[in-house]
Amino acid sequence: MTCELLIANKRSGKIWDAANCTQTASWTTDRTGSPGTFKFTLNKAGDIAFLEGDVVRFSVDGQVQFYGWVFTKTKNRWDEIEVTCYDRLRYLKANASYAFYGQTVGDMIRQIAGDFQLPVGNLADTGYAIPSFIKEDETVLDMIGEAVQQTLLNTGKVYIFYDDGDGLALTEAADMIADVTIGERSLLTEYDYKTDIDEQTYNSVKLARPNEQTGRADVVIAEDSANIEQWGLLQLYQTVDGDVNDAQMKAQAEASLAYYDRRMRTLKVSSLGVPGLRAGQMVLMQVTGLGDIDLDQYVLLEKVTHTWQNDVHTMEFETLAI
């Protein structure tokens, strides 16, 4: 395994490969809500000098793992420097206000990218235009995440918003299947398996739409009576914009119920590292005897953390649901 950690000083134009003086490095991606994060600890050597805003690129065996910018530096008396870097999504943590009508997530991202002077990579056409999407004084990253979630609930398709190295990108998870199998006979070293109906399970979805004429809210409810009897009433209550019509409300309620009306199965895994694997991708997992199932299917990665230390590459990841 050959690692390359390039640090480019914008002011001087100098570029250093700091891999040989780096003690440990980690790269973390989340499927939603957070920028890609790269952290490393190095022993200051030679004339290496860099500041916040300088560019960092980390590669393994010629494959780029992370490209981003320095945001935090911490140095101790022994000249050990801890550095935290983020990718382009970090710049979308700013608050803003937007109003979109009849636009897809890709359309929204393209406009926002222009406003924040960020390049775009590949933006998938979801085929679903959100009727009305109005947000005030919220982080732009959260806005895009909510728009992606609305698209999921109305199309049944999972889309991943991330920095693909060239710019802001949107890709369907089904198009991000990794060519790797992780299981008891392949890479896996440890796991924790959890089932629950506590965090993201709902057997009743109630949508409310303001009605200016009556002064009361129009309500649509979709529910699963069998699971209500089994688990008790677990209700998800949401408001929708006044521009959403009755048919759209009913479709959204039914789609939300189909998504949330299930027992969640999550898996936390420790394994040998697979270069380039990131949150949002799907991998084939094969683990027997989990408890209620024998796992042999593709799973969606919710969070992935890679660690490189002493020429050893390991990773930990969490699945969204199986």
N, C-alpha and C positions, 0 to 999 in steps of 0.2 A: 504494500500500500504506500503510495507516494502522495503526500499532502503538499499543497501550495497555499500559503496565506499571504496574499498581496495587500499591502497598505500603500495607498497613493496620497501623498501630501499635495493638496490643491495649490497651496501657496508657492511651494518650492518646485513642484513638478517632479520631485523624486518619488521613486517606487521601491519599496523593500519587500522581500520575501521573508516573513517573520516565522515561517513554519519551524525552523530549527531551534528557535528560542521560545517557542510556545509550549507551556506545560500541559494545558488541557483546552479543549474547544467543544462547544455544544451548539446545536442548531435546533430550534423549536418552531413548529408550525401548528396553528390551530385551524380547524375547519371554519370557524366563524369568530368574529369579534376582536381579533388581535393580529398585529403585523407579525411577519416572520422575524424571529429574534436569534441573533448569533452572539455568543459570549465566548471570550477567550482570555486566558491569563498568560502573559509572557514576561520573561526576564529581559529588561532593557539591555540592549547590546549595541555596540558600535554607534552609528549616528542616527539610529531610528528615532524619528520625531514626527508626531502626528497630532492633530487636533480634532475637536468635535466638527462634524461635517465632512471629514475626509472619507475617501472611498475604501471599502474593504471587499475583497473577493476571495472566497475560499473554495478550493478545488481538491478533489480526490481522484487520483489516477486520470487526470485530465478532464474530469467531469465537474462542472461548476455546481457547487452545493448551495452557495449563498452569495448574493451580491447586494450590498447595502452601504449604510453610512454610520459613522461613529457618533453615538449620542452621549455616552457616559464613560469616563475614565476614573479609576481609583488607583493611586500609587502608594505603596508603603515604603518604609525606610530601607528595605532590601531591594529596591528597584523592581519589585514585582508589580505589574500593571494589570488590573482587571478592566476589561473593555466590554461594553455592551453596544451592539449595533442593531439596526432595524432595516427592513426593506421599505419599499415605497408606501405600503399601507399605513406606516406610522404618520405620514403627512395628512392622512384622512381622519385623524383623531381630533381635528379642529371642529368647533361648533359652527353651524350655519343654518340657514332656513331655505327650504325649497318647496315648490309646488309643481308637481308633474301631473299631466292629464293624458290618459291613453298612451302611455309610453312603456316600453319594455325595460327590464333591468339594464340591458345593454345600452339602450338610449340614455338612461339616467347616468350610467357610469361614464359614458362618452362626454356628456355635458359637464359633469363634475370634474372629470380629468382636465378638461379645458380650463375650467375656473381655477383649478389648483396647479396648473402648469405641469401636469404629469402626463407622460406618454401612455398610450394604451397598447396592449398586445392583442391577442385573439379574444374577441368578444362574441360568444355564441348567441345566436338568435333563439330566444326561448319560445317565440311564437305566441307569447301571452302579454298583452298590453294591460297594465294595471289601470283600472278606470280613473281612479283619483288617488293621489299620494301627496299629502301635505304635511310637512314637518317644520317646526319652528325651534330654533336654538337647540339643536341636537347634534351630536357628533356625526359627521358624514359617514364614518365607518359603520355606525349603528344603523343609519338610514339605509345604506346599501344592504346590510344584513337583513333588515326587516323586509325589504323589497324582494330579496332572494327567497325568504321564507314564505312570503305571500305567493310567489311564483310556484314554489313547491306545493303549497296547499291547493292551488288551482290547476296544476298540471300533473302532479304526482311525480315530477322529475326533480332530482337534487342537482343544484348548480353550485359550483365552487367559485368564490371570488378570491383572487390571490394575485401576487406579483409573480409573473412568469419569467422574470429576468429582463424582458424587453419592455414591460409596462404592466398596467392594470389589466387583468385577464378574467374572463368568465368562461367556465367550461363545465359541461355536464359530467357528473361523477362517473357515469357509464362510459365516458370516453377517456377516463383516467385510470383504467385498470392496469395495475403493475404486473409485470411478468415474473412473479415470484410466489412461492408457496411457503407459508409459515405454519409450522406444526411441531408435533412431538418428535418427528424425525427430520425436521428441517428448520434450523435456526433458533427455534424457541428454547428458552432456558427457564422461564417461570411465568405464571399467570395467576390472576385473581378474577373470579367470575361472580357477577352479581345479578340477581333478578329483583325487580321491584315494581310497584305501582305507585310510587311515592312522588317522583319528581316530574315526569313528563307523560303521565298517563291520565287520560280523561275519557269517561264514557258518556258524557253529555256536553254538547257544545251549544252555547247560547250567544247569538249575535244580535246586537241592538243597533238600530239606525235612527238618528234623530229625525223627528217629523215636525217641521215648523208649523204646519197647518193645525195639527191636533195638540201640539205642545207635549206630546208623549212619544216614547220611542216605539218604533216598529220592531218586533222581535221574531226571530226564527230560531227554532230549537231542533237539533238532531241528536238522538240518543240511542243507546244500546240497552234495552231493558234487561236482557239476560246478564250482561256484565254489571249493571247496576245492582241486580239481585245478588250477584256473587261478591262484588267489591264494595257496595255502597255507592252513593252518588258522588262522583268526582267530576265537577263541572268546570268547564273553561268558559269564561265570560269575556267577550270582546266587543268593542264598538267598531262600526264601519262608517265610512263617509256617506253623506246624504246622496251622493251621486251614484251609489251602488243600488241597482234595481233588485226587485224581489227574486228574480231567477238567479241573479249573481249571488245574492245572499244565501239562498238555499244551496247552491252548488258549493259555495265556500264552506258552509256549515257541514255539509256531508263529506267534503274532502278533508276537512280538519278532523272530523270524527274518525274517518278511515285511517288517518295518520296517527292519532293519539290514542285510539281505543285498543290498547294492547299492553301486555306486560312487557316492561323493558328488560332486555338482556344486554349487559355491558361486560366488556372484557378488557382488563389491563394486562399488558404483555411486556415481558422483558425478553430480548432476543439479541442475537448477533446482528450487526448493522447491515443494512441494505442501502448503499449510496443513492442519494436522490429521492428516497421515499418521503412523501410529505402528506400532511393532513389533507383530506379530500379525495385521496386516491382510494382505490379498492384493491384488496389483496385476497388471495385464496387462503383460507385457514382450515387446517385439519387437526382437530383435537377431539379425541374420544373421551367419553365418561365425564363430561362437564357436570352432570347431575341430572338434568331433565332432557338433555339432547346430546347427540354426538355431532360435533360441528364439522361440516364439510361443505363450505360454501364461501362465496365472496362476502367480505365485510367492508364497511365504510370506515375509514380512519378519521377519528375525531381530533386527536392530538398526537403528534409524533415528536419525540426528542432524541436526537442523535448525540452521542458523546464520543470524542476521540481523545484517547489518553494512552501514553506509552505504546504507541503503534497498535492499539486495539480499538476497534470500532464497535460500539454496542448501541442499542436503541431501546426505547420504551414507547409504547403507543397505547391509545385507548380507542375502542370501537364505539361508534355512535349507538348502534343497536344491531342485534342479530336475531 
